[in-house]
Amino acid sequence: MSRLFAAAAPAPLWNSLEAAVRHTFRSLTAPAAEASVFEALESEQARIRQSSRMWLVG
């Protein structure tokens, strides 16, 4: 009985460890974002800042 538990225990741990390593590798090797993405993000953040100021003033 204890042999069954000992043999079954490492599989889920190994699977989760392998999944974590694969996820980390995928996130580290992701393609770099283009400059236009950052420009769009900055303009959206500026719009949000401007609209929040209007709520504070109004």
N, C-alpha and C positions, 0 to 999 in steps of 0.2 A: 504494500500500500504506500509506504513512504517513497518507494522508487518511482511510482507514478507521479506523485507530487513533485519530486525533485526533477523529473524529466519534463514536466509540464510548466514549471515556474519560469525558466529562462526565456521561453518563446515570447510571451507578451512583453517582457522587459526589453528583449532584443529588438522586437518589432517597433516599439515606441522609440527606442534609442536610434534605430536606423531611420525612422521617419523624421526624427528631430535633426539628424545629420543631413538628410536629404533636403529638408526645408531650409536649413541654414545655408547649405551650399547653393540652393536655388536663389535665395535672397541676396547672397553675396555676388552672384554672377549675373544679376539682372542687368539688362541693357540700361545705359545712362539716358537720362531724360534730355530732351532737346531744350535749347534756350527759350523757344517759344512757349513751352509749358510753364516755365518759371515766370515769363512775362505775363501770361494769362492769369496765373495764380496771384501775382503781385497786383494786377489791375482789379481782380475780384476782391482782394483784401482791402485795397484802397476804396473801392465802392462801399464795402461794408463799413469801413471806418467813417466815411463821409455820411452815410445814412444814420449811423448811430449818433453822430454829432448832432444831426438834425433833430433826432428824438430828444437829446439832452437839452438843446436850445428851445425847442418848441414846447 
